[in-house]
Amino acid sequence: MTTYCCITGASAGIGKALAQSFAKAGYNLILIARSAEKLYKISQQIQQEYGNKVFIYAADLTDLQQLDAVCTYLRNFEEQILIFINNAGIGRYGEFSLIPWHSHESVIALNITALTRLTHSLIPKMKKFNRGHIINIASTASFIPGPYMATYYASKAYVLSYSQALNAELKEFGITVTAVCPGPVKTNFQTQAGFVHEQSTSITGISSAEQVANICLKVVHSKNIVRIIGKRNALLVFLVKLFPRRLSLMVISRFQRKRNH
Ligand SMILES: NC(=O)c1ccc[n+]([C@@H]2O[C@H](COP(=O)([O-])OP(=O)(O)OC[C@H]3O[C@@H](n4cnc5c(N)ncnc54)[C@H](OP(=O)(O)O)[C@@H]3O)[C@@H](O)[C@H]2O)c1
């Protein structure tokens, strides 16, 4: 039986880099995102370059019917899915009340509902093999409330808390759950979130999608529960935990406000 790594949000950014890194490391892949065309191109390139098996599934994970169909597909997938990476995620920048409700709804549907639902449908399969690794792409945003991106930051706090709790439940079944927490990464995320300016480097450094993907590859050989990417980000999270929340909130609020002015 061959083993598979399933990646959501695999058509661009971190997910696309994850597909490349895991293919290079010899994993067969199941790639999920909305854009069938982009997924197809990536699968063709990977199959030609590395010879791995690649299945693609185009779906909008914020649509409950489509999400349901993806869950059924994964549950019925005949081979072992050893690694599952919940990477698809979106954010929306702006004053909370001025952002249309459907945008908040999409952030919650993708970052929380889809991530939780997909994990729920895959765990029984992993339990059966007494083996598996679930990587949830969280963020340094998981550690602090984020004014002007309130829903996104709160969704990432959920991902962190959920991953830690699930890891405690699942370790006796040979399954590890890791929350990987990058700081800013150079992808389409910022444009999609509605930032006017490129993300500032004044608080933390910017990673590449490839750096994040390579760290995820290392994480699958570890029992890490939380993995913060980059020393500066780790220091920032340490300071956030150390300082009174009121003070951290003041700093993050000023930083976030500047992003669009
Ligand atoms: N970039 C950063 O600064 C940063 C920092 C920390 C954490 N993260 C996290 O890293 C993850 C990946 O972000 P990224 O930077 O790689 O963003 P990205 O370049 O915008 O890529 C997002 C991916 O998610 C897919 N996607 C978006 N909406 C979807 C939907 N409704 N259904 C299915 N797939 C959907 C997109 O593909 P389609 O458009 O084809 O659907 C794309 O493949 C996210 O969870 C994000 O929160 C990013």
The ligand as an ORCA input file, in Angstrom:
! r2SCAN-3c Opt
* xyz 0 1
  N       1.132     34.446      3.622
  C       1.241     34.754      4.897
  O       1.760     35.839      5.264
  C       0.781     33.784      5.950
  C       1.252     33.939      7.269
  C       0.816     33.055      8.255
  C      -0.064     32.037      7.926
  N      -0.508     31.910      6.650
  C      -1.459     30.841      6.344
  O      -0.915     30.013      5.339
  C      -1.979     29.381      4.627
  C      -1.738     29.490      3.138
  O      -1.725     30.854      2.782
  P      -0.896     31.427      1.552
  O      -0.075     32.542      2.072
  O      -0.251     30.354      0.788
  O      -2.117     32.083      0.718
  P      -2.411     32.094     -0.842
  O      -1.170     32.241     -1.627
  O      -3.506     33.104     -0.994
  O      -2.990     30.628     -1.119
  C      -4.221     30.203     -0.573
  C      -4.573     28.839     -1.103
  O      -5.861     28.467     -0.559
  C      -6.748     28.154     -1.642
  N      -8.096     28.580     -1.309
  C      -8.534     29.837     -1.046
  N      -9.848     29.835     -0.833
  C     -10.256     28.551     -0.966
  C     -11.519     27.912     -0.876
  N     -12.624     28.611     -0.634
  N     -11.593     26.577     -1.072
  C     -10.468     25.869     -1.354
  N      -9.249     26.399     -1.437
  C      -9.146     27.732     -1.258
  C      -6.193     28.926     -2.853
  O      -6.497     28.282     -4.071
  P      -7.735     28.617     -5.033
  O      -7.799     30.098     -5.167
  O      -7.400     27.879     -6.287
  O      -8.916     28.040     -4.324
  C      -4.692     28.791     -2.610
  O      -4.238     27.557     -3.095
  C      -3.268     30.053      5.105
  O      -3.907     29.218      6.052
  C      -2.778     31.331      5.779
  O      -3.652     31.767      6.788
  C      -0.102     32.756      5.641
*
